[in-house]
């Protein structure tokens, strides 16, 4: 489930696992645990320079002009002390206004769907489907901008990362630093091509874990049937509202 929850796309407000029954309160330790060292502050003088603002504007304009978007994706979640986890892959579909499907095909079938009203998470092996109203989810700008909504520079400082190992010929790596601290991620990086398309995205959390999604075979503004964004939980699947611990009314 962790790869769904940690999509670059930053759906942590949507993808809350139903809480487990509360455990008895643990005894207080004799001595409080040592506080984590403070994270070093970024030098903001290196952000928002003309080259970075020009590059992010190209990317913003690219997604402002799309009506539909389809691409294959490969996702690799890397744990700080355990390295890369097995890669997952599938197809992403986006359609304005407000439809998005991450259709995981390998190694296991699962999906994350925004159908315009609800956000759904479903893994057949768990026989559970989680949902939450989109209006209650406060979708972050890195998601909304895919539909031409939200402005990245309103919420992020941006800079170009020269000679990034993630960027190939003709590509740029853009580092996005949140202007307000997010509990779900520390840094976002977009690797963009000359047209402004995001060909790879990386999300780093505060624990040093990395979630990388690489896109290929991108097609834009080709018809996508609305039926692609309809999900009906199969018979026998338990339907839960995210954040609740009992079956929810559909």
C-alpha positions in Angstrom: 0.0 0.0 0.0 2.9 2.4 0.7 3.5 3.2 -3.0 -0.1 4.3 -3.4 0.0 6.4 -0.4 3.3 8.0 -1.4 2.5 8.9 -5.0 4.3 12.0 -6.3 1.4 13.1 -6.6 1.2 13.5 -2.9 -2.2 12.1 -2.0 -1.5 11.6 1.6 -4.6 13.6 2.7 -6.7 11.2 0.7 -5.1 7.9 1.5 -5.5 7.5 5.2 -5.7 3.9 6.3 -8.6 3.2 8.7 -7.4 3.5 12.3 -6.8 0.4 14.3 -8.4 0.0 17.8 -6.6 2.1 20.3 -4.0 0.2 22.3 -3.6 0.7 26.1 -1.4 3.7 26.9 2.2 2.7 27.2 4.2 3.5 30.3 6.1 6.7 30.1 9.8 6.1 29.6 12.1 7.1 32.4 13.9 9.5 30.2 12.4 11.2 27.1 13.8 10.1 23.7 16.4 12.4 22.2 15.1 15.0 19.8 15.9 14.6 16.2 18.5 17.1 15.0 17.1 20.1 13.2 17.0 19.9 9.5 19.5 22.3 7.8 17.8 25.3 6.3 18.0 25.8 2.5 19.6 28.9 1.2 16.7 30.6 -0.5 19.0 32.9 -2.4 19.6 30.1 -4.8 15.9 29.7 -5.5 13.5 31.6 -7.8 16.3 32.7 -10.1 15.3 33.7 -13.7 16.3 30.3 -15.2 14.2 28.4 -12.7 11.1 30.6 -13.0 11.3 30.4 -16.8 11.6 26.6 -16.7 8.7 26.1 -14.3 6.5 28.5 -16.3 7.0 26.3 -19.4 5.9 23.3 -17.4 2.9 25.1 -15.9 1.8 26.2 -19.4 2.3 22.7 -20.8 -0.3 21.3 -18.4 -2.6 24.3 -18.7 -3.1 23.3 -22.3 -3.9 19.7 -22.0 -7.4 18.2 -21.9 -6.4 14.6 -21.6 -3.1 12.9 -20.7 -2.0 9.3 -20.9 1.3 7.7 -20.2 3.0 4.6 -19.0 4.7 4.9 -15.6 7.3 3.0 -13.6 7.4 3.6 -9.8 10.2 2.8 -7.5 10.0 3.5 -3.7 13.4 3.7 -2.0 13.8 3.3 1.7 16.6 5.2 3.3 18.2 2.1 5.0 16.9 -0.6 2.8 17.3 0.7 -0.8 15.0 0.3 -3.7 11.9 -1.7 -3.3 10.5 -3.8 -6.3 9.4 -1.6 -9.2 5.8 -1.2 -10.0 4.3 -0.1 -13.4 1.1 0.7 -15.1 -0.7 3.4 -17.0 -1.9 6.9 -15.8 -4.9 8.6 -17.4 -5.9 12.2 -16.7 -8.9 14.1 -18.1 -10.1 17.5 -17.3 -11.9 18.5 -15.2 -10.9 16.5 -12.2 -10.5 12.9 -13.4 -7.3 10.8 -12.7 -6.5 7.1 -12.7 -3.3 5.4 -11.7 -3.9 1.8 -13.1 -1.2 -0.4 -11.7 -0.6 -3.5 -13.8 2.6 -5.2 -12.5 3.6 -6.9 -10.4 0.2 -6.6 -8.8 -3.1 -5.1 -9.9 -4.3 -2.1 -8.0 -5.5 1.4 -8.6 -5.9 4.9 -7.4 -8.8 6.8 -8.9 -10.2 10.3 -8.7 -13.6 10.2 -10.3 -14.5 13.9 -10.0 -16.2 13.4 -6.7 -14.4 10.7 -4.8 -10.9 9.5 -4.5 -10.7 5.6 -4.4 -7.9 3.3 -3.5 -8.3 -0.4 -4.3 -6.0 -3.4 -4.0 -7.8 -6.7 -5.1 -5.6 -8.8 -2.8 -6.8 -6.8 0.3 -10.5 -7.1 -0.7 -10.9 -3.6 0.6 -11.7 -0.3 -1.2 -11.1 3.0 0.5 -12.7 6.3 -0.6 -12.9 9.9 0.4 -14.7 12.9 -0.9 -12.4 14.9 -3.1 -13.8 18.2 -1.8 -12.6 17.2 1.7 -9.1 16.3 0.6 -7.5 19.6 0.0 -5.6 18.4 -3.1 -2.2 20.0 -3.2 -1.0 22.2 -6.0 1.4 19.5 -7.6 -1.8 17.5 -8.2 -4.2 20.4 -9.2 -1.7 21.8 -11.7 -2.1 18.6 -13.8 -5.6 19.9 -14.5 -4.6 23.4 -15.2 -5.5 24.6 -11.7 -3.1 26.0 -9.0 0.2 27.7 -9.6 3.3 25.9 -8.5 5.2 29.1 -7.7 2.5 30.1 -5.3 3.4 27.2 -3.0 7.0 26.3 -3.9 10.4 27.9 -4.2 12.0 26.6 -7.4 15.6 26.1 -8.6 17.4 24.3 -11.5 19.7 21.5 -10.3 22.7 21.5 -12.7 24.2 18.2 -13.8 21.5 16.2 -12.0 22.0 12.4 -12.4 18.2 12.2 -12.9 18.1 14.4 -16.0 19.1 13.2 -19.4 20.1 15.1 -22.6 17.7 17.9 -23.3 16.1 17.6 -19.8 16.2 19.8 -16.7 15.9 18.9 -13.1 13.8 21.3 -11.1 13.8 21.2 -7.3 10.6 22.4 -5.6 10.9 23.4 -1.9 7.6 24.0 -0.1 7.1 27.5 1.1 5.1 26.0 4.0 6.3 22.8 5.7 4.4 19.7 4.7 4.3 16.7 7.0 4.0 14.4 4.0 7.0 15.4 2.0 10.2 17.5 2.2 11.2 18.1 -1.4 9.7 17.5 -4.8 11.8 17.2 -7.9 10.5 17.3 -11.5 12.6 16.3 -14.4 11.2 18.0 -17.5 11.8 17.9 -21.2 12.1 20.8 -23.6 8.3 21.0 -24.0 7.8 21.2 -20.2 6.4 17.7 -19.8 7.3 16.0 -16.5 9.2 12.8 -17.5 10.1 11.9 -14.0 9.1 13.0 -10.5 10.8 12.4 -7.2 9.4 13.0 -3.8 11.6 12.9 -0.7 10.0 12.6 2.8 11.4 13.8 6.1 12.8 10.4 6.9 15.0 10.3 3.8 12.8 7.9 1.7 12.4 8.6 -2.0 9.5 7.8 -4.3 10.3 8.1 -8.0 7.9 7.8 -10.9 9.1 7.9 -14.5 6.8 8.5 -17.4 7.0 7.2 -21.0 4.9 7.0 -24.2 3.1 10.2 -23.2 0.1 11.2 -25.3 -2.0 14.3 -25.0 -5.4 15.5 -26.0 -6.5 12.1 -27.3 -10.1 10.9 -26.4 -10.5 9.0 -23.2 -13.9 7.6 -22.4 -15.4 8.8 -19.1 -16.1 5.1 -18.3 -12.3 4.8 -17.6 -12.9 6.8 -14.4 -15.8 4.8 -13.0 -15.2 2.3 -10.2 -17.7 -0.1 -8.9 -16.4 -2.2 -6.0 -16.6 -5.9 -6.9 -18.9 -8.2 -5.0 -17.3 -9.3 -1.7 -15.1 -6.2 -1.4 -15.4 -4.3 1.9 -15.9 -0.5 1.2 -14.4 1.8 3.9 -14.4 5.6 4.1 -10.8 6.7 4.7 -10.4 7.6 8.3 -13.3 5.5 9.5 -13.1 2.0 11.0 -16.4 0.6 9.8 -18.0 0.0 6.4 -19.2 3.2 4.7 -22.4 3.8 2.8 -21.7 4.2 -0.9 
